Amino acid sequence: MRVVGLISGTSVDGIDVALAELTASGDEVVLVPLGHSAVPYPGDLRRELLAALPPSGTTLEQVTRLDTRVGQAFAEAASTLSGTADLVASLGQTVFHWVDGGRARGSLQLGQPAWIAERTGLPVVADLRVRDIAAGGHGAPLASTLDALWLRDLAPAVALNIGGISNVTVVRAGGVQAFDTGPGNALLDLAAHQVTGGAQSSDLDGAIAARGRVHDELLRRLLDEPFYTAPPPKSTGKELFHGGYLRAATDGLDVRDEDLLATLTELTAVTIARACADATTVIVSGGGADNPSLMRALARHLPGARLATSDEFGLPRDAKEAYLTALLGWLTWHGVPANLPEATGARGPRLLGSITPGAHPLSMPAPHPVTVTRLRVAAHPDQPIGVPDAPS
């Protein structure tokens, strides 16, 4: 079947949308990428979303309006690729991830799926994190589901996604571990906006950081953050790494603009490298993969590992999480648990999400009878382009 996957990451840049064809044969799922795009949020909607994020205050009226407007934006994004699709899966827009005492208590994603179902006429699988949280997990990183199936023959390897928050899936012969490592682009984006007076929302091509030097005292303060030494499973978000956090870290220090960006780039690289220490291959996706300063810093801290992007293995780095969402939707539709308990910390495998019917009565297939143990990415079923051990 063909599934549209939708997600907006913690950078709140817009909506990633991808169309995947998914077929199961025994314990293997074959994913054929059929196309993807990034649909920017309307400028006023992005501003309203950012203004509602912690530590800012908000109201139930604002949350309700945003839930509707984000749902409508997701519906329009889905419609660009839904012409031949059978199903839509949406991870929505995360606006709050509630972690208390190292345990996830809840997570709120906006983007009411009824708008997507109404616009496309297709059933929608959404609200994919909360069941894992209810089972004692973190509801994140759900990328571990795709990564563990996709990279099992490449162990030891790490799948790294650098969005607003960075997360890794560490695949070893003896098992899988996945967790958030800390800020990816979150603090970098805040700093770029600050030092350019709002002219830039990110450090384009890492150019500002490339002109600076690491400020040792600021880096020391940042690395004292307790989150980095907490054991996995763990998750975080902009509830912790926000503008107030950055202001507190720089308080009393004289830090040049370019040194601030250089130091935050180093922070992201160091905290990621600690999670990838024994990896022979690190496969990078997300917006951070397009930052040359960050990639150079990662290479410096991981001298024994091969750094590659997910494009080399068949999944476009700027759409990998949208294809992940399509996979999660397919698994739920076919009655297959879509969480990885050893990665999220849940008590066991769980079916994820809720289903909003489309224009027609639901007609779901019988549950897939075999446990899924691997994923193959292919141009079409007879011409693999994403077998992990293929590149030299």
Secondary structure, 3 states (H helix, E strand, C coil): CEEEEEEECCCCCEEEEEEEEEEEECCEEEEEEEEEEEEECCHHHHHHHHHHCCCCCCCHHHHHHHHHHHHHHHHHHHHCCCCCCCEEEEEEEEEEEEEECCEEEEEEEECCHHHHHHHHCCCEEECCCHHHHHCCCCCCCCHHHHHHHHCHHHCCEEEEEECCEEEEEEEECCEEEEEEEEECCHHHHHHHHHHCCCCCCCCHHHHHHHCCCCCHHHHHHHHCCHHHHCCCCCCCCCCCCCHHHHHHHHCCCCCCHHHHHHHHHHHHHHHHHHHCCCCCEEEEECHHHHCHHHHHHHHHHCCCCEEEEHHHHCCCCCCHHHHHHHHHHHHHHCCCCCCCHHHHCCCCCCCCCEEECCCCCCCCCCCCCCCCCEEEEEEECCEECCCCCCCC
